[in-house]
Amino acid sequence: MSAEEEPISFEEFGPRAEPEVVDPFSNVKRAASIVGDLRAALRTEGFDKDESFELVQMYWASELGAFG
């Protein structure tokens, strides 16, 4: 380093602003959680495996906009 060049101090840069982390699958995870809860509730209410699957499938399709 020559005498004319001064080292850059850390204070000139300061703390870096980290970009916000966005989970692109957060809505899918939330919907899957709701669907799991719905299926468990249907099974508790006495619906069999096939009936609960059909009802959950209809709910999932409506959430994704298949009926609109």
ChimeraX attribute file (.defattr): number of C-alpha atoms within 10 A of each C-alpha:
attribute: neighborCount
match mode: 1-to-1
recipient: residues
	/A:1	6
	/A:2	5
	/A:3	5
	/A:4	6
	/A:5	7
	/A:6	8
	/A:7	7
	/A:8	8
	/A:9	8
	/A:10	8
	/A:11	7
	/A:12	7
	/A:13	8
	/A:14	8
	/A:15	8
	/A:16	6
	/A:17	6
	/A:18	6
	/A:19	6
	/A:20	6
	/A:21	6
	/A:22	7
	/A:23	8
	/A:24	8
	/A:25	9
	/A:26	10
	/A:27	10
	/A:28	10
	/A:29	12
	/A:30	11
	/A:31	15
	/A:32	13
	/A:33	12
	/A:34	14
	/A:35	17
	/A:36	13
	/A:37	12
	/A:38	16
	/A:39	21
	/A:40	13
	/A:41	13
	/A:42	18
	/A:43	15
	/A:44	10
	/A:45	10
	/A:46	10
	/A:47	15
	/A:48	11
	/A:49	11
	/A:50	9
	/A:51	14
	/A:52	19
	/A:53	15
	/A:54	12
	/A:55	16
	/A:56	18
	/A:57	14
	/A:58	14
	/A:59	15
	/A:60	16
	/A:61	13
	/A:62	12
	/A:63	12
	/A:64	11
	/A:65	9
	/A:66	10
	/A:67	8
	/A:68	7
